[in-house]
Amino acid sequence: MEMRIIKKPILKSELKSIAEERFGDLVKAAVDIDQEIIAVGGELHVDEEVLLIEQEGSKQENVWGVNIYPDNSGDDFIEFDSMVNLKPAFGNRSRGIDDSKIREKVITIIKKLVI
Protein backbone atom coordinates (compact mmCIF):
# COMPACT_ATOMS: atom_id res chain seq x y z
CA MET A 1 0.00 0.00 0.00
CA GLU A 2 1.20 3.43 -0.89
CA MET A 3 1.17 6.30 1.56
CA ARG A 4 -0.86 9.32 0.62
CA ILE A 5 -1.35 12.87 1.78
CA ILE A 6 -4.89 14.03 2.40
CA LYS A 7 -5.50 17.70 1.65
CA LYS A 8 -9.15 17.50 0.63
CA PRO A 9 -11.94 15.62 2.45
CA ILE A 10 -12.21 11.87 1.95
CA LEU A 11 -15.01 9.55 2.96
CA LYS A 12 -14.74 7.46 6.10
CA SER A 13 -15.33 4.43 3.86
CA GLU A 14 -12.12 5.29 1.96
CA LEU A 15 -10.24 5.38 5.25
CA LYS A 16 -11.76 2.01 6.14
CA SER A 17 -10.38 0.55 2.88
CA ILE A 18 -6.93 1.90 3.75
CA ALA A 19 -7.23 0.31 7.21
CA GLU A 20 -8.21 -3.06 5.76
CA GLU A 21 -5.18 -3.07 3.44
CA ARG A 22 -2.66 -2.63 6.26
CA PHE A 23 -3.83 -3.24 9.84
CA GLY A 24 -7.46 -4.29 9.53
CA ASP A 25 -9.23 -1.93 11.89
CA LEU A 26 -6.95 1.13 12.14
CA VAL A 27 -5.05 3.62 10.06
CA LYS A 28 -1.85 5.16 11.32
CA ALA A 29 -1.80 8.85 10.49
CA ALA A 30 0.52 11.83 10.85
CA VAL A 31 -1.19 15.19 11.12
CA ASP A 32 0.51 18.50 10.28
CA ILE A 33 -1.31 21.01 12.48
CA ASP A 34 0.21 23.98 10.66
CA GLN A 35 -0.70 23.02 7.08
CA GLU A 36 -3.80 21.10 8.20
CA ILE A 37 -2.99 17.99 6.17
CA ILE A 38 -2.76 14.29 7.02
CA ALA A 39 -0.49 11.50 5.78
CA VAL A 40 -1.95 7.97 5.94
CA GLY A 41 -1.13 4.46 4.80
CA GLY A 42 2.28 4.00 6.37
CA GLU A 43 3.41 1.07 8.42
CA LEU A 44 4.87 3.45 11.02
CA HIS A 45 3.89 6.99 12.00
CA VAL A 46 7.48 8.05 11.36
CA ASP A 47 7.17 7.00 7.69
CA GLU A 48 4.25 9.39 7.33
CA GLU A 49 6.07 12.11 9.27
CA VAL A 50 9.03 11.83 6.87
CA LEU A 51 6.67 11.97 3.88
CA LEU A 52 5.13 15.21 5.17
CA ILE A 53 8.54 16.73 5.88
CA GLU A 54 10.05 15.75 2.53
CA GLN A 55 7.07 16.36 0.23
CA GLU A 56 5.19 19.14 1.97
CA GLY A 57 7.93 20.94 3.90
CA SER A 58 6.29 20.17 7.24
CA LYS A 59 8.21 20.97 10.41
CA GLN A 60 8.71 18.13 12.87
CA GLU A 61 7.26 20.13 15.77
CA ASN A 62 3.97 20.46 13.83
CA VAL A 63 3.54 16.76 12.98
CA TRP A 64 1.65 14.52 15.41
CA GLY A 65 0.92 10.81 15.18
CA VAL A 66 -2.45 9.18 15.82
CA ASN A 67 -4.31 5.98 15.09
CA ILE A 68 -7.73 6.37 13.46
CA TYR A 69 -10.36 3.65 13.83
CA PRO A 70 -12.81 4.20 10.93
CA ASP A 71 -15.47 1.86 12.40
CA ASN A 72 -15.54 3.72 15.72
CA SER A 73 -16.97 7.07 16.71
CA GLY A 74 -16.65 9.57 19.53
CA ASP A 75 -13.60 9.18 21.76
CA ASP A 76 -12.86 5.77 20.21
CA PHE A 77 -12.35 7.22 16.68
CA ILE A 78 -8.88 8.72 17.35
CA GLU A 79 -6.16 7.24 19.55
CA PHE A 80 -3.32 9.53 20.58
CA ASP A 81 -0.42 7.09 20.80
CA SER A 82 2.70 7.42 18.69
CA MET A 83 6.45 7.46 19.09
CA VAL A 84 6.62 10.59 16.88
CA ASN A 85 4.78 12.45 19.64
CA LEU A 86 7.80 12.12 21.94
CA LYS A 87 9.11 15.65 21.51
CA PRO A 88 10.78 16.69 24.77
CA ALA A 89 12.44 19.66 23.05
CA PHE A 90 8.93 20.94 22.22
CA GLY A 91 7.43 20.14 25.63
CA ASN A 92 5.78 16.79 24.87
CA ARG A 93 7.23 13.97 26.97
CA SER A 94 4.74 11.21 26.21
CA ARG A 95 3.51 9.12 23.29
CA GLY A 96 0.23 11.00 23.62
CA ILE A 97 -0.37 14.69 22.97
CA ASP A 98 -0.04 16.48 26.30
CA ASP A 99 -1.14 19.96 25.16
CA SER A 100 -4.94 20.07 24.97
CA LYS A 101 -4.87 22.84 22.32
CA ILE A 102 -2.72 20.71 20.00
CA ARG A 103 -4.90 17.66 20.67
CA GLU A 104 -8.04 19.65 19.79
CA LYS A 105 -6.40 21.00 16.61
CA VAL A 106 -5.55 17.42 15.54
CA ILE A 107 -9.17 16.35 16.16
CA THR A 108 -10.50 19.35 14.21
CA ILE A 109 -8.26 18.63 11.21
CA ILE A 110 -9.22 14.96 11.13
CA LYS A 111 -12.93 15.77 11.39
CA LYS A 112 -12.56 18.29 8.56
CA LEU A 113 -10.72 15.86 6.26
CA VAL A 114 -12.49 12.59 7.08
CA ILE A 115 -16.23 12.85 6.42
MODELLER restraints for C-alpha pairs under 7 A, 6 or more apart:
rsr = mdl.restraints
at = mdl.atoms
rsr.add(forms.Gaussian(group=physical.xy_distance, feature=features.Distance(at['CA:1:A'], at['CA:21:A']), mean=6.94, stdev=0.5))
rsr.add(forms.Gaussian(group=physical.xy_distance, feature=features.Distance(at['CA:1:A'], at['CA:41:A']), mean=6.65, stdev=0.5))
rsr.add(forms.Gaussian(group=physical.xy_distance, feature=features.Distance(at['CA:2:A'], at['CA:41:A']), mean=6.23, stdev=0.5))
rsr.add(forms.Gaussian(group=physical.xy_distance, feature=features.Distance(at['CA:3:A'], at['CA:39:A']), mean=6.90, stdev=0.5))
rsr.add(forms.Gaussian(group=physical.xy_distance, feature=features.Distance(at['CA:3:A'], at['CA:40:A']), mean=5.63, stdev=0.5))
rsr.add(forms.Gaussian(group=physical.xy_distance, feature=features.Distance(at['CA:3:A'], at['CA:41:A']), mean=4.37, stdev=0.5))
rsr.add(forms.Gaussian(group=physical.xy_distance, feature=features.Distance(at['CA:3:A'], at['CA:42:A']), mean=5.44, stdev=0.5))
rsr.add(forms.Gaussian(group=physical.xy_distance, feature=features.Distance(at['CA:4:A'], at['CA:39:A']), mean=5.61, stdev=0.5))
rsr.add(forms.Gaussian(group=physical.xy_distance, feature=features.Distance(at['CA:4:A'], at['CA:40:A']), mean=5.60, stdev=0.5))
rsr.add(forms.Gaussian(group=physical.xy_distance, feature=features.Distance(at['CA:4:A'], at['CA:41:A']), mean=6.41, stdev=0.5))
rsr.add(forms.Gaussian(group=physical.xy_distance, feature=features.Distance(at['CA:5:A'], at['CA:37:A']), mean=6.94, stdev=0.5))
rsr.add(forms.Gaussian(group=physical.xy_distance, feature=features.Distance(at['CA:5:A'], at['CA:38:A']), mean=5.61, stdev=0.5))
rsr.add(forms.Gaussian(group=physical.xy_distance, feature=features.Distance(at['CA:5:A'], at['CA:39:A']), mean=4.31, stdev=0.5))
rsr.add(forms.Gaussian(group=physical.xy_distance, feature=features.Distance(at['CA:5:A'], at['CA:40:A']), mean=6.45, stdev=0.5))
rsr.add(forms.Gaussian(group=physical.xy_distance, feature=features.Distance(at['CA:6:A'], at['CA:37:A']), mean=5.79, stdev=0.5))
rsr.add(forms.Gaussian(group=physical.xy_distance, feature=features.Distance(at['CA:6:A'], at['CA:38:A']), mean=5.10, stdev=0.5))
rsr.add(forms.Gaussian(group=physical.xy_distance, feature=features.Distance(at['CA:6:A'], at['CA:39:A']), mean=6.10, stdev=0.5))
rsr.add(forms.Gaussian(group=physical.xy_distance, feature=features.Distance(at['CA:7:A'], at['CA:37:A']), mean=5.17, stdev=0.5))
rsr.add(forms.Gaussian(group=physical.xy_distance, feature=features.Distance(at['CA:7:A'], at['CA:38:A']), mean=6.93, stdev=0.5))
rsr.add(forms.Gaussian(group=physical.xy_distance, feature=features.Distance(at['CA:8:A'], at['CA:113:A']), mean=6.07, stdev=0.5))
rsr.add(forms.Gaussian(group=physical.xy_distance, feature=features.Distance(at['CA:9:A'], at['CA:112:A']), mean=6.69, stdev=0.5))
rsr.add(forms.Gaussian(group=physical.xy_distance, feature=features.Distance(at['CA:9:A'], at['CA:113:A']), mean=4.01, stdev=0.5))
rsr.add(forms.Gaussian(group=physical.xy_distance, feature=features.Distance(at['CA:9:A'], at['CA:114:A']), mean=5.56, stdev=0.5))
rsr.add(forms.Gaussian(group=physical.xy_distance, feature=features.Distance(at['CA:9:A'], at['CA:115:A']), mean=6.47, stdev=0.5))
rsr.add(forms.Gaussian(group=physical.xy_distance, feature=features.Distance(at['CA:10:A'], at['CA:113:A']), mean=6.06, stdev=0.5))
rsr.add(forms.Gaussian(group=physical.xy_distance, feature=features.Distance(at['CA:10:A'], at['CA:114:A']), mean=5.19, stdev=0.5))
rsr.add(forms.Gaussian(group=physical.xy_distance, feature=features.Distance(at['CA:10:A'], at['CA:115:A']), mean=6.09, stdev=0.5))
rsr.add(forms.Gaussian(group=physical.xy_distance, feature=features.Distance(at['CA:11:A'], at['CA:114:A']), mean=5.71, stdev=0.5))
rsr.add(forms.Gaussian(group=physical.xy_distance, feature=features.Distance(at['CA:11:A'], at['CA:115:A']), mean=4.93, stdev=0.5))
rsr.add(forms.Gaussian(group=physical.xy_distance, feature=features.Distance(at['CA:12:A'], at['CA:70:A']), mean=6.14, stdev=0.5))
rsr.add(forms.Gaussian(group=physical.xy_distance, feature=features.Distance(at['CA:12:A'], at['CA:114:A']), mean=5.68, stdev=0.5))
rsr.add(forms.Gaussian(group=physical.xy_distance, feature=features.Distance(at['CA:12:A'], at['CA:115:A']), mean=5.60, stdev=0.5))
rsr.add(forms.Gaussian(group=physical.xy_distance, feature=features.Distance(at['CA:15:A'], at['CA:70:A']), mean=6.34, stdev=0.5))
rsr.add(forms.Gaussian(group=physical.xy_distance, feature=features.Distance(at['CA:16:A'], at['CA:70:A']), mean=5.37, stdev=0.5))
rsr.add(forms.Gaussian(group=physical.xy_distance, feature=features.Distance(at['CA:18:A'], at['CA:27:A']), mean=6.80, stdev=0.5))
rsr.add(forms.Gaussian(group=physical.xy_distance, feature=features.Distance(at['CA:18:A'], at['CA:41:A']), mean=6.43, stdev=0.5))
rsr.add(forms.Gaussian(group=physical.xy_distance, feature=features.Distance(at['CA:19:A'], at['CA:25:A']), mean=5.56, stdev=0.5))
rsr.add(forms.Gaussian(group=physical.xy_distance, feature=features.Distance(at['CA:19:A'], at['CA:26:A']), mean=5.00, stdev=0.5))
rsr.add(forms.Gaussian(group=physical.xy_distance, feature=features.Distance(at['CA:19:A'], at['CA:27:A']), mean=4.88, stdev=0.5))
rsr.add(forms.Gaussian(group=physical.xy_distance, feature=features.Distance(at['CA:25:A'], at['CA:69:A']), mean=6.01, stdev=0.5))
rsr.add(forms.Gaussian(group=physical.xy_distance, feature=features.Distance(at['CA:26:A'], at['CA:67:A']), mean=6.27, stdev=0.5))
rsr.add(forms.Gaussian(group=physical.xy_distance, feature=features.Distance(at['CA:26:A'], at['CA:68:A']), mean=5.46, stdev=0.5))
rsr.add(forms.Gaussian(group=physical.xy_distance, feature=features.Distance(at['CA:26:A'], at['CA:69:A']), mean=4.57, stdev=0.5))
rsr.add(forms.Gaussian(group=physical.xy_distance, feature=features.Distance(at['CA:26:A'], at['CA:70:A']), mean=6.73, stdev=0.5))
rsr.add(forms.Gaussian(group=physical.xy_distance, feature=features.Distance(at['CA:27:A'], at['CA:40:A']), mean=6.74, stdev=0.5))
rsr.add(forms.Gaussian(group=physical.xy_distance, feature=features.Distance(at['CA:27:A'], at['CA:41:A']), mean=6.61, stdev=0.5))
rsr.add(forms.Gaussian(group=physical.xy_distance, feature=features.Distance(at['CA:27:A'], at['CA:67:A']), mean=5.61, stdev=0.5))
rsr.add(forms.Gaussian(group=physical.xy_distance, feature=features.Distance(at['CA:27:A'], at['CA:68:A']), mean=5.13, stdev=0.5))
rsr.add(forms.Gaussian(group=physical.xy_distance, feature=features.Distance(at['CA:27:A'], at['CA:69:A']), mean=6.52, stdev=0.5))
rsr.add(forms.Gaussian(group=physical.xy_distance, feature=features.Distance(at['CA:28:A'], at['CA:40:A']), mean=6.07, stdev=0.5))
rsr.add(forms.Gaussian(group=physical.xy_distance, feature=features.Distance(at['CA:28:A'], at['CA:41:A']), mean=6.60, stdev=0.5))
rsr.add(forms.Gaussian(group=physical.xy_distance, feature=features.Distance(at['CA:28:A'], at['CA:42:A']), mean=6.55, stdev=0.5))
rsr.add(forms.Gaussian(group=physical.xy_distance, feature=features.Distance(at['CA:28:A'], at['CA:44:A']), mean=6.94, stdev=0.5))
rsr.add(forms.Gaussian(group=physical.xy_distance, feature=features.Distance(at['CA:28:A'], at['CA:45:A']), mean=6.06, stdev=0.5))
rsr.add(forms.Gaussian(group=physical.xy_distance, feature=features.Distance(at['CA:28:A'], at['CA:66:A']), mean=6.06, stdev=0.5))
rsr.add(forms.Gaussian(group=physical.xy_distance, feature=features.Distance(at['CA:28:A'], at['CA:67:A']), mean=4.58, stdev=0.5))
rsr.add(forms.Gaussian(group=physical.xy_distance, feature=features.Distance(at['CA:28:A'], at['CA:68:A']), mean=6.37, stdev=0.5))
rsr.add(forms.Gaussian(group=physical.xy_distance, feature=features.Distance(at['CA:29:A'], at['CA:38:A']), mean=6.52, stdev=0.5))
rsr.add(forms.Gaussian(group=physical.xy_distance, feature=features.Distance(at['CA:29:A'], at['CA:39:A']), mean=5.56, stdev=0.5))
rsr.add(forms.Gaussian(group=physical.xy_distance, feature=features.Distance(at['CA:29:A'], at['CA:40:A']), mean=4.64, stdev=0.5))
rsr.add(forms.Gaussian(group=physical.xy_distance, feature=features.Distance(at['CA:29:A'], at['CA:45:A']), mean=6.18, stdev=0.5))
rsr.add(forms.Gaussian(group=physical.xy_distance, feature=features.Distance(at['CA:29:A'], at['CA:48:A']), mean=6.86, stdev=0.5))
rsr.add(forms.Gaussian(group=physical.xy_distance, feature=features.Distance(at['CA:29:A'], at['CA:65:A']), mean=5.77, stdev=0.5))
rsr.add(forms.Gaussian(group=physical.xy_distance, feature=features.Distance(at['CA:29:A'], at['CA:66:A']), mean=5.38, stdev=0.5))
rsr.add(forms.Gaussian(group=physical.xy_distance, feature=features.Distance(at['CA:29:A'], at['CA:67:A']), mean=5.97, stdev=0.5))
rsr.add(forms.Gaussian(group=physical.xy_distance, feature=features.Distance(at['CA:30:A'], at['CA:38:A']), mean=5.61, stdev=0.5))
rsr.add(forms.Gaussian(group=physical.xy_distance, feature=features.Distance(at['CA:30:A'], at['CA:39:A']), mean=5.18, stdev=0.5))
rsr.add(forms.Gaussian(group=physical.xy_distance, feature=features.Distance(at['CA:30:A'], at['CA:40:A']), mean=6.71, stdev=0.5))
rsr.add(forms.Gaussian(group=physical.xy_distance, feature=features.Distance(at['CA:30:A'], at['CA:45:A']), mean=6.01, stdev=0.5))
rsr.add(forms.Gaussian(group=physical.xy_distance, feature=features.Distance(at['CA:30:A'], at['CA:48:A']), mean=5.69, stdev=0.5))
rsr.add(forms.Gaussian(group=physical.xy_distance, feature=features.Distance(at['CA:30:A'], at['CA:49:A']), mean=5.78, stdev=0.5))
rsr.add(forms.Gaussian(group=physical.xy_distance, feature=features.Distance(at['CA:30:A'], at['CA:63:A']), mean=6.16, stdev=0.5))
rsr.add(forms.Gaussian(group=physical.xy_distance, feature=features.Distance(at['CA:30:A'], at['CA:64:A']), mean=5.42, stdev=0.5))
rsr.add(forms.Gaussian(group=physical.xy_distance, feature=features.Distance(at['CA:30:A'], at['CA:65:A']), mean=4.47, stdev=0.5))
rsr.add(forms.Gaussian(group=physical.xy_distance, feature=features.Distance(at['CA:30:A'], at['CA:66:A']), mean=6.36, stdev=0.5))
rsr.add(forms.Gaussian(group=physical.xy_distance, feature=features.Distance(at['CA:31:A'], at['CA:37:A']), mean=5.96, stdev=0.5))
rsr.add(forms.Gaussian(group=physical.xy_distance, feature=features.Distance(at['CA:31:A'], at['CA:38:A']), mean=4.47, stdev=0.5))
rsr.add(forms.Gaussian(group=physical.xy_distance, feature=features.Distance(at['CA:31:A'], at['CA:39:A']), mean=6.53, stdev=0.5))
rsr.add(forms.Gaussian(group=physical.xy_distance, feature=features.Distance(at['CA:31:A'], at['CA:63:A']), mean=5.32, stdev=0.5))
rsr.add(forms.Gaussian(group=physical.xy_distance, feature=features.Distance(at['CA:31:A'], at['CA:64:A']), mean=5.19, stdev=0.5))
rsr.add(forms.Gaussian(group=physical.xy_distance, feature=features.Distance(at['CA:31:A'], at['CA:65:A']), mean=6.34, stdev=0.5))
rsr.add(forms.Gaussian(group=physical.xy_distance, feature=features.Distance(at['CA:31:A'], at['CA:106:A']), mean=6.60, stdev=0.5))
rsr.add(forms.Gaussian(group=physical.xy_distance, feature=features.Distance(at['CA:32:A'], at['CA:38:A']), mean=6.25, stdev=0.5))
rsr.add(forms.Gaussian(group=physical.xy_distance, feature=features.Distance(at['CA:32:A'], at['CA:58:A']), mean=6.74, stdev=0.5))
rsr.add(forms.Gaussian(group=physical.xy_distance, feature=features.Distance(at['CA:32:A'], at['CA:62:A']), mean=5.34, stdev=0.5))
rsr.add(forms.Gaussian(group=physical.xy_distance, feature=features.Distance(at['CA:32:A'], at['CA:63:A']), mean=4.42, stdev=0.5))
rsr.add(forms.Gaussian(group=physical.xy_distance, feature=features.Distance(at['CA:32:A'], at['CA:64:A']), mean=6.59, stdev=0.5))
rsr.add(forms.Gaussian(group=physical.xy_distance, feature=features.Distance(at['CA:33:A'], at['CA:62:A']), mean=5.48, stdev=0.5))
rsr.add(forms.Gaussian(group=physical.xy_distance, feature=features.Distance(at['CA:33:A'], at['CA:63:A']), mean=6.47, stdev=0.5))
rsr.add(forms.Gaussian(group=physical.xy_distance, feature=features.Distance(at['CA:33:A'], at['CA:105:A']), mean=6.55, stdev=0.5))
rsr.add(forms.Gaussian(group=physical.xy_distance, feature=features.Distance(at['CA:33:A'], at['CA:106:A']), mean=6.34, stdev=0.5))
rsr.add(forms.Gaussian(group=physical.xy_distance, feature=features.Distance(at['CA:34:A'], at['CA:62:A']), mean=6.05, stdev=0.5))
rsr.add(forms.Gaussian(group=physical.xy_distance, feature=features.Distance(at['CA:36:A'], at['CA:109:A']), mean=5.91, stdev=0.5))
rsr.add(forms.Gaussian(group=physical.xy_distance, feature=features.Distance(at['CA:39:A'], at['CA:48:A']), mean=5.42, stdev=0.5))
rsr.add(forms.Gaussian(group=physical.xy_distance, feature=features.Distance(at['CA:39:A'], at['CA:52:A']), mean=6.77, stdev=0.5))
rsr.add(forms.Gaussian(group=physical.xy_distance, feature=features.Distance(at['CA:40:A'], at['CA:48:A']), mean=6.51, stdev=0.5))
rsr.add(forms.Gaussian(group=physical.xy_distance, feature=features.Distance(at['CA:42:A'], at['CA:48:A']), mean=5.82, stdev=0.5))
rsr.add(forms.Gaussian(group=physical.xy_distance, feature=features.Distance(at['CA:45:A'], at['CA:65:A']), mean=5.80, stdev=0.5))
rsr.add(forms.Gaussian(group=physical.xy_distance, feature=features.Distance(at['CA:45:A'], at['CA:82:A']), mean=6.81, stdev=0.5))
rsr.add(forms.Gaussian(group=physical.xy_distance, feature=features.Distance(at['CA:45:A'], at['CA:84:A']), mean=6.65, stdev=0.5))
rsr.add(forms.Gaussian(group=physical.xy_distance, feature=features.Distance(at['CA:46:A'], at['CA:84:A']), mean=6.14, stdev=0.5))
rsr.add(forms.Gaussian(group=physical.xy_distance, feature=features.Distance(at['CA:49:A'], at['CA:63:A']), mean=6.46, stdev=0.5))
rsr.add(forms.Gaussian(group=physical.xy_distance, feature=features.Distance(at['CA:52:A'], at['CA:58:A']), mean=5.50, stdev=0.5))
rsr.add(forms.Gaussian(group=physical.xy_distance, feature=features.Distance(at['CA:53:A'], at['CA:59:A']), mean=6.21, stdev=0.5))
rsr.add(forms.Gaussian(group=physical.xy_distance, feature=features.Distance(at['CA:61:A'], at['CA:90:A']), mean=6.72, stdev=0.5))
rsr.add(forms.Gaussian(group=physical.xy_distance, feature=features.Distance(at['CA:64:A'], at['CA:84:A']), mean=6.51, stdev=0.5))
rsr.add(forms.Gaussian(group=physical.xy_distance, feature=features.Distance(at['CA:64:A'], at['CA:85:A']), mean=5.66, stdev=0.5))
rsr.add(forms.Gaussian(group=physical.xy_distance, feature=features.Distance(at['CA:65:A'], at['CA:80:A']), mean=6.98, stdev=0.5))
rsr.add(forms.Gaussian(group=physical.xy_distance, feature=features.Distance(at['CA:65:A'], at['CA:81:A']), mean=6.87, stdev=0.5))
rsr.add(forms.Gaussian(group=physical.xy_distance, feature=features.Distance(at['CA:65:A'], at['CA:82:A']), mean=5.19, stdev=0.5))
rsr.add(forms.Gaussian(group=physical.xy_distance, feature=features.Distance(at['CA:65:A'], at['CA:84:A']), mean=5.96, stdev=0.5))
rsr.add(forms.Gaussian(group=physical.xy_distance, feature=features.Distance(at['CA:65:A'], at['CA:85:A']), mean=6.12, stdev=0.5))
rsr.add(forms.Gaussian(group=physical.xy_distance, feature=features.Distance(at['CA:66:A'], at['CA:78:A']), mean=6.63, stdev=0.5))
rsr.add(forms.Gaussian(group=physical.xy_distance, feature=features.Distance(at['CA:66:A'], at['CA:79:A']), mean=5.61, stdev=0.5))
rsr.add(forms.Gaussian(group=physical.xy_distance, feature=features.Distance(at['CA:66:A'], at['CA:80:A']), mean=4.85, stdev=0.5))
rsr.add(forms.Gaussian(group=physical.xy_distance, feature=features.Distance(at['CA:66:A'], at['CA:81:A']), mean=5.77, stdev=0.5))
rsr.add(forms.Gaussian(group=physical.xy_distance, feature=features.Distance(at['CA:66:A'], at['CA:82:A']), mean=6.15, stdev=0.5))
rsr.add(forms.Gaussian(group=physical.xy_distance, feature=features.Distance(at['CA:67:A'], at['CA:78:A']), mean=5.79, stdev=0.5))
rsr.add(forms.Gaussian(group=physical.xy_distance, feature=features.Distance(at['CA:67:A'], at['CA:79:A']), mean=4.99, stdev=0.5))
rsr.add(forms.Gaussian(group=physical.xy_distance, feature=features.Distance(at['CA:67:A'], at['CA:80:A']), mean=6.62, stdev=0.5))
rsr.add(forms.Gaussian(group=physical.xy_distance, feature=features.Distance(at['CA:68:A'], at['CA:77:A']), mean=5.70, stdev=0.5))
rsr.add(forms.Gaussian(group=physical.xy_distance, feature=features.Distance(at['CA:68:A'], at['CA:78:A']), mean=4.69, stdev=0.5))
rsr.add(forms.Gaussian(group=physical.xy_distance, feature=features.Distance(at['CA:68:A'], at['CA:79:A']), mean=6.35, stdev=0.5))
rsr.add(forms.Gaussian(group=physical.xy_distance, feature=features.Distance(at['CA:69:A'], at['CA:77:A']), mean=4.98, stdev=0.5))
rsr.add(forms.Gaussian(group=physical.xy_distance, feature=features.Distance(at['CA:69:A'], at['CA:78:A']), mean=6.34, stdev=0.5))
rsr.add(forms.Gaussian(group=physical.xy_distance, feature=features.Distance(at['CA:70:A'], at['CA:77:A']), mean=6.52, stdev=0.5))
rsr.add(forms.Gaussian(group=physical.xy_distance, feature=features.Distance(at['CA:80:A'], at['CA:96:A']), mean=4.89, stdev=0.5))
rsr.add(forms.Gaussian(group=physical.xy_distance, feature=features.Distance(at['CA:80:A'], at['CA:97:A']), mean=6.40, stdev=0.5))
rsr.add(forms.Gaussian(group=physical.xy_distance, feature=features.Distance(at['CA:81:A'], at['CA:95:A']), mean=5.08, stdev=0.5))
rsr.add(forms.Gaussian(group=physical.xy_distance, feature=features.Distance(at['CA:81:A'], at['CA:96:A']), mean=4.86, stdev=0.5))
rsr.add(forms.Gaussian(group=physical.xy_distance, feature=features.Distance(at['CA:82:A'], at['CA:95:A']), mean=4.98, stdev=0.5))
rsr.add(forms.Gaussian(group=physical.xy_distance, feature=features.Distance(at['CA:82:A'], at['CA:96:A']), mean=6.58, stdev=0.5))
rsr.add(forms.Gaussian(group=physical.xy_distance, feature=features.Distance(at['CA:83:A'], at['CA:95:A']), mean=5.39, stdev=0.5))
rsr.add(forms.Gaussian(group=physical.xy_distance, feature=features.Distance(at['CA:85:A'], at['CA:92:A']), mean=6.87, stdev=0.5))
rsr.add(forms.Gaussian(group=physical.xy_distance, feature=features.Distance(at['CA:85:A'], at['CA:94:A']), mean=6.68, stdev=0.5))
rsr.add(forms.Gaussian(group=physical.xy_distance, feature=features.Distance(at['CA:85:A'], at['CA:95:A']), mean=5.10, stdev=0.5))
rsr.add(forms.Gaussian(group=physical.xy_distance, feature=features.Distance(at['CA:85:A'], at['CA:96:A']), mean=6.22, stdev=0.5))
rsr.add(forms.Gaussian(group=physical.xy_distance, feature=features.Distance(at['CA:85:A'], at['CA:97:A']), mean=6.53, stdev=0.5))
rsr.add(forms.Gaussian(group=physical.xy_distance, feature=features.Distance(at['CA:86:A'], at['CA:92:A']), mean=5.87, stdev=0.5))
rsr.add(forms.Gaussian(group=physical.xy_distance, feature=features.Distance(at['CA:86:A'], at['CA:93:A']), mean=5.40, stdev=0.5))
rsr.add(forms.Gaussian(group=physical.xy_distance, feature=features.Distance(at['CA:86:A'], at['CA:94:A']), mean=5.33, stdev=0.5))
rsr.add(forms.Gaussian(group=physical.xy_distance, feature=features.Distance(at['CA:86:A'], at['CA:95:A']), mean=5.41, stdev=0.5))
rsr.add(forms.Gaussian(group=physical.xy_distance, feature=features.Distance(at['CA:87:A'], at['CA:93:A']), mean=6.02, stdev=0.5))
rsr.add(forms.Gaussian(group=physical.xy_distance, feature=features.Distance(at['CA:92:A'], at['CA:98:A']), mean=6.00, stdev=0.5))
rsr.add(forms.Gaussian(group=physical.xy_distance, feature=features.Distance(at['CA:97:A'], at['CA:103:A']), mean=5.89, stdev=0.5))
